[in-house]
Amino acid sequence: MQTTASWLTTFANDSLGPLRLTPQLDRRLNRRALAARSSPAVRDRLFIDLSATIAHWLRHYRGWRLAPWEFDDILQESYLTFVELLDRWHARIIVGPSGQADPRFAPYFLRNYPLLLANRVAALRLASRARPLGDWGSERGDELPDPWAAEADVRAALLIEAICARLSVRDAHTLRLIVAADYSIGAVARQTGLPPRTLYHRWARITATARAVILGQETARQPPAAGRRGLQASAGGCAERIERCG
């Protein structure tokens, strides 16, 4: 019986390999993505075509502390993420007289798949914290979850969105990759194809905006004392991540 890792490896061996777009390949992927709207078989073939690139992104999560989840759970999410991405793309495309879709599928995939996968990983980790206390097996001495952790994660997500609302689309995309998906600037450069120097200049703009938003939120209403440390740690973690990359 194949493990999750082995089926993805098998798919990657039958894929297009690392995605290097040419005009011909761009048109081919566009046609296949359009056909996937009415054919699950075409959708699955497209996933196989892109599986080497997806497997490359998944390696980012190896070594993460995911308990009670495992890396195989993230691998399982890779296909669901792809289905979600296709649904989102189909909902927004405009097909021109030439039969080509706008936005084109391949750039949309390269730009959005890592973020959608990061969102699913974050949802898994949040769900594990929100389990009922009886599920934790306290008789084995398991550590009980912090009851404020889920709210802290929500506050952190809201903080990121507040910062992104004051950024350009490209700067917001960079911030989400670094803070939410835990990419380094070097990894963002490889994923976007931008020179690291350009990203460092962009990051200077982002951090200036982020500091202004974070400082502006310090005067907001504080939660009850029991949960204050968790919420402050959440916002502080975002700020620390931003400063560390800067």
PAKEBA-945367 format. One line per 10 residues: number of its first residue (from 1); for each residue x, y, z of N, C-alpha, C. Coordinates in nm, 2 decimals, padded with zeros to 4 digits. Example, Ala and Ser with C-alpha at 12.3 -4.5 7.8 and 13.67 -1.06 7.14 Angstrom:
BEGIN
1) 01.32 -00.57 00.78 01.23 -00.45 00.78 01.32 -00.33 00.78  01.28 -00.22 00.71 01.37 -00.11 00.71 01.29 00.00 00.79
END
This chain:
BEGIN
1) 00.09 -00.12 00.00 00.00 00.00 00.00 00.09 00.12 00.00  00.06 00.22 -00.09 00.14 00.34 -00.10 00.11 00.43 00.01  00.22 00.50 00.06 00.20 00.60 00.16 00.16 00.73 00.08  00.12 00.83 00.16 00.09 00.96 00.10 00.21 01.02 00.02  00.32 01.01 00.09 00.45 01.06 00.03 00.48 00.99 -00.10  00.46 00.86 -00.11 00.50 00.79 -00.23 00.40 00.82 -00.35  00.27 00.85 -00.32 00.19 00.88 -00.43 00.22 01.02 -00.49  00.26 01.11 -00.40 00.30 01.24 -00.46 00.43 01.23 -00.53  00.52 01.15 -00.48 00.65 01.13 -00.55 00.62 01.07 -00.69  00.53 00.97 -00.69 00.50 00.91 -00.82 00.44 01.01 -00.92
11) 00.35 01.09 -00.87 00.29 01.20 -00.95 00.40 01.29 -01.00  00.49 01.33 -00.91 00.60 01.42 -00.95 00.68 01.37 -01.06  00.70 01.24 -01.06 00.79 01.17 -01.16 00.72 01.17 -01.30  00.59 01.19 -01.30 00.51 01.20 -01.42 00.46 01.34 -01.46  00.52 01.44 -01.39 00.48 01.58 -01.40 00.56 01.65 -01.51  00.54 01.78 -01.52 00.61 01.87 -01.61 00.75 01.90 -01.55  00.77 01.86 -01.42 00.90 01.90 -01.36 00.88 02.04 -01.30  00.99 02.10 -01.25 00.99 02.24 -01.21 00.93 02.33 -01.31  00.84 02.41 -01.28 00.76 02.49 -01.38 00.84 02.60 -01.43  00.88 02.59 -01.56 00.95 02.70 -01.63 00.86 02.74 -01.74
21) 00.79 02.86 -01.72 00.69 02.89 -01.82 00.74 02.94 -01.95  00.69 02.89 -02.06 00.71 02.95 -02.19 00.57 02.98 -02.25  00.56 03.07 -02.35 00.43 03.10 -02.40 00.35 02.98 -02.44  00.42 02.88 -02.50 00.35 02.76 -02.54 00.29 02.68 -02.42  00.37 02.67 -02.32 00.33 02.59 -02.20 00.22 02.67 -02.12  00.23 02.80 -02.12 00.13 02.89 -02.06 00.00 02.87 -02.13  -00.01 02.86 -02.26 -00.13 02.84 -02.33 -00.19 02.70 -02.31  -00.10 02.60 -02.30 -00.14 02.46 -02.28 -00.20 02.45 -02.14  -00.14 02.51 -02.04 -00.20 02.50 -01.90 -00.33 02.57 -01.89  -00.34 02.68 -01.96 -00.46 02.76 -01.96 -00.58 02.67 -02.02
31) -00.55 02.61 -02.13 -00.66 02.52 -02.20 -00.70 02.41 -02.11  -00.60 02.35 -02.04 -00.63 02.23 -01.96 -00.70 02.28 -01.83  -00.67 02.40 -01.78 -00.74 02.45 -01.66 -00.88 02.48 -01.70  -00.91 02.53 -01.82 -01.04 02.56 -01.86 -01.12 02.43 -01.88  -01.06 02.33 -01.93 -01.13 02.21 -01.95 -01.16 02.14 -01.82  -01.08 02.17 -01.72 -01.10 02.10 -01.59 -01.23 02.14 -01.52  -01.30 02.25 -01.57 -01.43 02.29 -01.51 -01.53 02.18 -01.53  -01.53 02.11 -01.64 -01.63 02.01 -01.66 -01.57 01.87 -01.66  -01.45 01.85 -01.63 -01.39 01.72 -01.63 -01.30 01.69 -01.51  -01.34 01.61 -01.41 -01.25 01.58 -01.30 -01.13 01.51 -01.35
41) -01.13 01.43 -01.46 -01.02 01.36 -01.50 -00.91 01.46 -01.55  -00.95 01.57 -01.62 -00.86 01.67 -01.67 -00.80 01.74 -01.55  -00.89 01.77 -01.45 -00.84 01.84 -01.33 -00.73 01.76 -01.26  -00.75 01.63 -01.25 -00.65 01.54 -01.19 -00.52 01.53 -01.27  -00.54 01.53 -01.40 -00.42 01.53 -01.49 -00.34 01.66 -01.47  -00.41 01.77 -01.45 -00.34 01.90 -01.43 -00.27 01.90 -01.30  -00.33 01.84 -01.20 -00.26 01.83 -01.07 -00.13 01.75 -01.08  -00.14 01.64 -01.16 -00.02 01.56 -01.18 00.09 01.64 -01.26  00.04 01.72 -01.36 00.14 01.80 -01.43 00.21 01.90 -01.34  00.15 01.95 -01.24 00.21 02.05 -01.15 00.26 01.99 -01.02
51) 00.26 01.86 -01.01 00.29 01.80 -00.88 00.43 01.82 -00.83  00.53 01.83 -00.93 00.66 01.85 -00.89 00.68 01.99 -00.82  00.61 02.09 -00.88 00.62 02.22 -00.82 00.55 02.22 -00.68  00.44 02.16 -00.67 00.36 02.15 -00.55 00.45 02.07 -00.44  00.51 01.97 -00.48 00.60 01.89 -00.39 00.72 01.98 -00.34  00.77 02.07 -00.43 00.87 02.16 -00.39 00.82 02.25 -00.28  00.70 02.30 -00.29 00.65 02.39 -00.19 00.62 02.32 -00.06  00.58 02.19 -00.07 00.54 02.12 00.05 00.67 02.09 00.14  00.78 02.08 00.07 00.91 02.06 00.15 00.93 02.17 00.26  00.87 02.29 00.23 00.88 02.40 00.33 00.82 02.36 00.47
61) 00.73 02.26 00.47 00.66 02.23 00.60 00.73 02.11 00.67  00.83 02.05 00.61 00.90 01.94 00.68 00.97 02.00 00.80  00.96 01.92 00.91 01.03 01.97 01.03 00.94 02.06 01.12  00.82 02.10 01.06 00.73 02.19 01.15 00.68 02.10 01.26  00.65 02.17 01.37 00.58 02.11 01.48 00.43 02.12 01.45  00.37 02.01 01.41 00.23 02.00 01.37 00.14 01.93 01.46  00.19 01.87 01.57 00.11 01.78 01.65 -00.02 01.84 01.69  -00.13 01.77 01.68 -00.14 01.62 01.66 -00.14 01.58 01.52  -00.12 01.68 01.42 -00.11 01.64 01.28 00.03 01.60 01.25  00.04 01.54 01.13 00.17 01.49 01.08 00.19 01.55 00.94
71) 00.31 01.54 00.89 00.34 01.59 00.75 00.25 01.53 00.65  00.21 01.40 00.67 00.12 01.33 00.57 -00.01 01.41 00.56  -00.06 01.47 00.67 -00.18 01.54 00.67 -00.17 01.67 00.58  -00.05 01.73 00.58 -00.02 01.84 00.49 -00.02 01.80 00.34  00.04 01.68 00.32 00.04 01.62 00.19 -00.10 01.60 00.14  -00.19 01.55 00.22 -00.33 01.53 00.18 -00.40 01.66 00.15  -00.36 01.77 00.22 -00.42 01.90 00.19 -00.38 01.95 00.06  -00.27 01.90 00.00 -00.21 01.96 -00.12 -00.32 01.95 -00.23  -00.38 01.83 -00.24 -00.48 01.82 -00.35 -00.61 01.90 -00.32  -00.65 01.91 -00.20 -00.77 01.99 -00.17 -00.74 02.14 -00.19
81) -00.62 02.18 -00.17 -00.58 02.32 -00.20 -00.58 02.34 -00.34  -00.54 02.25 -00.43 -00.54 02.26 -00.57 -00.69 02.27 -00.62  -00.78 02.19 -00.57 -00.92 02.20 -00.61 -00.97 02.34 -00.57  -00.94 02.38 -00.45 -00.99 02.52 -00.41 -00.93 02.63 -00.50  -00.81 02.62 -00.54 -00.75 02.72 -00.63 -00.81 02.72 -00.76  -00.84 02.60 -00.82 -00.91 02.59 -00.95 -01.05 02.66 -00.94  -01.12 02.63 -00.83 -01.26 02.68 -00.81 -01.25 02.84 -00.81  -01.15 02.89 -00.74 -01.14 03.03 -00.73 -01.10 03.09 -00.86  -01.01 03.03 -00.94 -00.98 03.08 -01.07 -01.10 03.07 -01.16  -01.17 02.96 -01.16 -01.29 02.95 -01.25 -01.39 03.06 -01.22
91) -01.40 03.10 -01.09 -01.50 03.20 -01.05 -01.47 03.34 -01.10  -01.34 03.37 -01.14 -01.30 03.50 -01.17 -01.25 03.52 -01.31  -01.24 03.42 -01.39 -01.18 03.43 -01.52 -01.28 03.49 -01.62  -01.22 03.56 -01.72 -01.30 03.61 -01.84 -01.23 03.54 -01.96  -01.31 03.47 -02.04 -01.25 03.40 -02.16 -01.27 03.49 -02.28  -01.16 03.53 -02.34 -01.17 03.62 -02.46 -01.20 03.55 -02.59  -01.21 03.62 -02.70 -01.25 03.56 -02.83 -01.15 03.46 -02.87  -01.02 03.47 -02.83 -00.92 03.37 -02.87 -00.93 03.24 -02.79  -01.02 03.24 -02.69 -01.03 03.12 -02.61 -00.94 03.12 -02.49  -00.85 03.22 -02.48 -00.76 03.23 -02.36 -00.83 03.30 -02.25
101) -00.80 03.26 -02.13 -00.86 03.31 -02.01 -00.77 03.42 -01.94  -00.84 03.51 -01.88 -00.77 03.62 -01.81 -00.83 03.63 -01.67  -00.76 03.62 -01.56 -00.61 03.60 -01.56 -00.57 03.46 -01.61  -00.44 03.45 -01.66 -00.39 03.33 -01.70 -00.37 03.23 -01.59  -00.39 03.10 -01.61 -00.39 03.01 -01.50 -00.25 03.00 -01.43  -00.15 02.98 -01.51 -00.02 02.95 -01.46 00.03 03.05 -01.36  00.03 03.18 -01.40 00.07 03.29 -01.30 -00.02 03.29 -01.18  -00.15 03.27 -01.20 -00.24 03.26 -01.09 -00.20 03.15 -00.99  -00.17 03.03 -01.05 -00.13 02.92 -00.97 00.00 02.95 -00.89  00.10 03.00 -00.96 00.23 03.03 -00.89 00.21 03.13 -00.78
111) 00.12 03.23 -00.80 00.11 03.34 -00.70 00.02 03.30 -00.58  -00.08 03.21 -00.61 -00.18 03.19 -00.50 -00.17 03.06 -00.43  -00.12 02.95 -00.50 -00.12 02.82 -00.43 -00.04 02.82 -00.30  00.08 02.88 -00.29 00.15 02.87 -00.16 00.07 02.94 -00.05  00.00 03.05 -00.08 -00.08 03.12 00.02 -00.20 03.03 00.07  -00.27 02.97 -00.03 -00.39 02.89 00.00 -00.35 02.77 00.09  -00.23 02.71 00.05 -00.18 02.60 00.13 -00.15 02.64 00.27  -00.08 02.76 00.28 -00.05 02.81 00.42 -00.17 02.83 00.50  -00.28 02.88 00.44 -00.41 02.90 00.51 -00.46 02.77 00.56  -00.45 02.66 00.48 -00.50 02.53 00.52 -00.42 02.48 00.64
121) -00.29 02.49 00.63 -00.20 02.45 00.74 -00.24 02.52 00.87  -00.25 02.65 00.86 -00.29 02.73 00.97 -00.42 02.69 01.03  -00.52 02.65 00.94 -00.65 02.60 00.99 -00.64 02.47 01.06  -00.55 02.38 01.02 -00.53 02.26 01.09 -00.47 02.28 01.23  -00.38 02.37 01.23 -00.31 02.39 01.36 -00.41 02.46 01.46  -00.50 02.55 01.41 -00.60 02.61 01.49 -00.70 02.51 01.54  -00.74 02.42 01.45 -00.84 02.32 01.49 -00.79 02.23 01.60  -00.66 02.20 01.60 -00.60 02.12 01.70 -00.61 02.19 01.84  -00.60 02.32 01.84 -00.61 02.39 01.96 -00.75 02.40 02.01  -00.84 02.39 01.92 -00.98 02.42 01.96 -01.06 02.29 02.00
131) -00.99 02.17 02.01 -01.05 02.05 02.04 -01.11 02.05 02.19  -01.22 01.98 02.21 -01.27 01.98 02.35 -01.16 01.92 02.44  -01.17 01.97 02.57 -01.07 01.92 02.66 -01.06 01.77 02.68  -01.18 01.71 02.67 -01.19 01.56 02.69 -01.11 01.48 02.59  -01.08 01.55 02.47 -01.01 01.48 02.36 -00.86 01.47 02.39  -00.81 01.54 02.49 -00.67 01.55 02.51 -00.61 01.44 02.59  -00.69 01.35 02.65 -00.64 01.24 02.72 -00.56 01.28 02.84  -00.62 01.36 02.93 -00.54 01.42 03.04 -00.49 01.31 03.14  -00.55 01.19 03.13 -00.50 01.08 03.22 -00.36 01.04 03.17  -00.32 01.07 03.05 -00.18 01.04 03.01 -00.08 01.15 03.04
141) -00.14 01.26 03.10 -00.05 01.37 03.13 -00.03 01.46 03.01  -00.11 01.45 02.91 -00.10 01.55 02.80 -00.12 01.69 02.84  -00.05 01.78 02.78 -00.06 01.92 02.81 -00.19 01.97 02.76  -00.27 02.04 02.84 -00.39 02.10 02.80 -00.37 02.22 02.71  -00.46 02.25 02.61 -00.44 02.36 02.53 -00.46 02.49 02.60  -00.40 02.60 02.56 -00.42 02.73 02.61 -00.55 02.78 02.56  -00.65 02.81 02.65 -00.78 02.85 02.60 -00.78 02.98 02.53  -00.67 03.06 02.54 -00.67 03.19 02.48 -00.59 03.18 02.34  -00.54 03.06 02.31 -00.45 03.05 02.19 -00.53 03.07 02.06  -00.65 03.01 02.06 -00.73 03.03 01.94 -00.76 03.18 01.91
151) -00.80 03.25 02.02 -00.83 03.40 02.00 -00.70 03.47 01.96  -00.59 03.43 02.02 -00.46 03.49 01.98 -00.43 03.47 01.83  -00.46 03.35 01.78 -00.44 03.33 01.64 -00.53 03.42 01.55  -00.65 03.44 01.60 -00.75 03.52 01.52 -00.70 03.67 01.53  -00.65 03.71 01.64 -00.60 03.85 01.65 -00.48 03.87 01.56  -00.39 03.76 01.55 -00.27 03.77 01.47 -00.32 03.78 01.32  -00.42 03.70 01.28 -00.47 03.71 01.14 -00.53 03.84 01.11  -00.60 03.90 01.21 -00.66 04.03 01.19 -00.55 04.14 01.17  -00.45 04.12 01.25 -00.34 04.22 01.25 -00.27 04.22 01.11  -00.25 04.10 01.06 -00.19 04.08 00.92 -00.28 04.15 00.82
161) -00.41 04.12 00.83 -00.50 04.18 00.73 -00.51 04.33 00.74  -00.50 04.39 00.86 -00.50 04.53 00.88 -00.38 04.59 00.82  -00.26 04.53 00.83 -00.14 04.58 00.76 -00.16 04.57 00.61  -00.20 04.45 00.56 -00.22 04.43 00.42 -00.31 04.53 00.35  -00.42 04.58 00.43 -00.51 04.67 00.38 -00.45 04.80 00.34  -00.33 04.83 00.40 -00.26 04.96 00.37 -00.14 04.94 00.28  -00.13 04.82 00.22 -00.02 04.79 00.13 -00.08 04.77 -00.01  00.01 04.78 -00.11 -00.02 04.74 -00.25 -00.04 04.59 -00.25  -00.10 04.55 -00.36 -00.13 04.40 -00.38 00.00 04.32 -00.37  00.10 04.37 -00.44 00.23 04.30 -00.44 00.30 04.30 -00.30
171) 00.29 04.41 -00.23 00.35 04.42 -00.10 00.27 04.33 00.00  00.14 04.33 -00.01 00.06 04.24 00.07 00.09 04.09 00.05  00.11 04.06 -00.08 00.14 03.92 -00.11 00.28 03.88 -00.05  00.37 03.97 -00.05 00.51 03.95 00.01 00.49 03.93 00.16  00.42 04.02 00.22 00.40 04.01 00.37 00.34 03.88 00.41  00.23 03.83 00.34 00.17 03.71 00.38 00.26 03.59 00.36  00.34 03.59 00.25 00.43 03.48 00.24 00.53 03.47 00.35  00.58 03.59 00.40 00.68 03.59 00.50 00.63 03.57 00.64  00.52 03.63 00.67 00.46 03.62 00.81 00.37 03.51 00.83  00.28 03.49 00.73 00.18 03.38 00.75 00.23 03.25 00.70
181) 00.30 03.24 00.59 00.36 03.12 00.54 00.50 03.09 00.58  00.56 03.18 00.65 00.69 03.16 00.71 00.80 03.14 00.61  00.79 03.21 00.50 00.90 03.21 00.39 01.00 03.31 00.44  01.13 03.28 00.40 01.24 03.38 00.41 01.23 03.47 00.29  01.30 03.58 00.29 01.30 03.67 00.17 01.37 03.60 00.06  01.47 03.52 00.08 01.53 03.44 -00.02 01.43 03.34 -00.09  01.34 03.28 00.00 01.24 03.19 -00.06 01.14 03.26 -00.14  01.10 03.38 -00.09 01.01 03.46 -00.17 01.07 03.50 -00.31  01.20 03.53 -00.31 01.27 03.57 -00.43 01.26 03.45 -00.53  01.28 03.33 -00.48 01.28 03.21 -00.56 01.14 03.18 -00.61
191) 01.04 03.21 -00.53 00.90 03.18 -00.56 00.84 03.28 -00.66  00.89 03.41 -00.65 00.83 03.51 -00.74 00.92 03.55 -00.85  01.05 03.51 -00.85 01.14 03.54 -00.95 01.20 03.68 -00.95  01.17 03.75 -00.84 01.22 03.89 -00.82 01.36 03.88 -00.76  01.45 03.98 -00.79 01.58 03.99 -00.73 01.57 04.01 -00.58  01.65 03.95 -00.50 01.65 03.98 -00.36 01.66 04.12 -00.32  01.74 04.20 -00.40 01.76 04.34 -00.37 01.63 04.42 -00.38  01.55 04.38 -00.48 01.42 04.44 -00.50 01.33 04.41 -00.38  01.33 04.29 -00.34 01.25 04.25 -00.22 01.29 04.31 -00.09  01.42 04.33 -00.07 01.46 04.41 00.05 01.42 04.55 00.05
201) 01.42 04.62 -00.07 01.36 04.75 -00.08 01.21 04.75 -00.05  01.14 04.65 -00.11 01.00 04.64 -00.08 00.97 04.61 00.07  01.06 04.53 00.13 01.04 04.49 00.27 01.05 04.61 00.36  01.14 04.71 00.32 01.16 04.83 00.40 01.02 04.91 00.40  00.96 04.92 00.29 00.82 04.98 00.28 00.72 04.91 00.37  00.73 04.78 00.36 00.63 04.70 00.43 00.65 04.71 00.58  00.77 04.71 00.63 00.80 04.72 00.77 00.76 04.85 00.83  00.78 04.96 00.75 00.74 05.09 00.79 00.59 05.10 00.81  00.51 05.04 00.72 00.37 05.04 00.73 00.32 04.95 00.85  00.39 04.83 00.86 00.35 04.74 00.97 00.38 04.80 01.11
211) 00.49 04.87 01.12 00.51 04.94 01.25 00.41 05.04 01.29  00.36 05.12 01.19 00.26 05.22 01.21 00.13 05.15 01.25  00.09 05.04 01.19 -00.03 04.97 01.23 -00.02 04.91 01.36  00.09 04.85 01.39 00.11 04.78 01.52 00.11 04.89 01.64  00.18 05.00 01.62 00.18 05.10 01.72 00.04 05.16 01.74  -00.04 05.17 01.63 -00.17 05.23 01.63 -00.26 05.14 01.71  -00.24 05.00 01.71 -00.32 04.91 01.78 -00.29 04.90 01.93  -00.18 04.96 01.97 -00.15 04.95 02.11 -00.25 05.02 02.20  -00.32 05.11 02.15 -00.42 05.19 02.23 -00.56 05.12 02.23  -00.57 05.01 02.16 -00.70 04.94 02.15 -00.74 04.88 02.28
221) -00.86 04.85 02.30 -00.91 04.79 02.43 -00.84 04.66 02.46  -00.79 04.65 02.58 -00.72 04.53 02.62 -00.82 04.42 02.66  -00.79 04.29 02.64 -00.87 04.18 02.69 -00.86 04.16 02.84  -00.93 04.07 02.90 -00.91 04.04 03.04 -00.77 03.99 03.07  -00.73 04.02 03.19 -00.59 03.99 03.23 -00.55 03.85 03.20  -00.64 03.75 03.22 -00.60 03.61 03.21 -00.56 03.58 03.06  -00.61 03.65 02.96 -00.58 03.62 02.83 -00.49 03.72 02.76  -00.45 03.82 02.84 -00.37 03.93 02.78 -00.24 03.88 02.73  -00.17 03.79 02.80 -00.04 03.74 02.76 -00.04 03.67 02.63  -00.15 03.59 02.61 -00.16 03.51 02.48 -00.18 03.60 02.37
231) -00.26 03.70 02.38 -00.29 03.79 02.27 -00.17 03.88 02.24  -00.11 03.93 02.34 00.01 04.01 02.32 00.12 03.93 02.25  00.13 03.80 02.29 00.24 03.72 02.23 00.21 03.70 02.08  00.08 03.69 02.05 00.04 03.67 01.91 00.08 03.79 01.82  00.04 03.91 01.87 00.08 04.03 01.79 00.23 04.05 01.80  00.29 04.02 01.92 00.43 04.03 01.93 00.51 03.94 01.84  00.45 03.82 01.82 00.51 03.72 01.73 00.51 03.77 01.58  00.40 03.84 01.54 00.40 03.90 01.41 00.51 04.01 01.40  00.51 04.09 01.50 00.61 04.20 01.50 00.75 04.15 01.49  00.78 04.04 01.58 00.91 03.98 01.58 00.95 03.93 01.45
241) 00.85 03.86 01.38 00.88 03.80 01.25 00.91 03.91 01.15  00.84 04.02 01.15 00.86 04.13 01.06 01.00 04.19 01.08  01.03 04.21 01.21 01.16 04.27 01.24 01.28 04.18 01.20  01.26 04.05 01.23 01.37 03.96 01.20 01.40 03.95 01.05  01.30 03.97 00.97 01.33 03.96 00.82 01.38 04.09 00.77  01.36 04.20 00.84 01.39 04.33 00.79 01.53 04.36 00.78
END
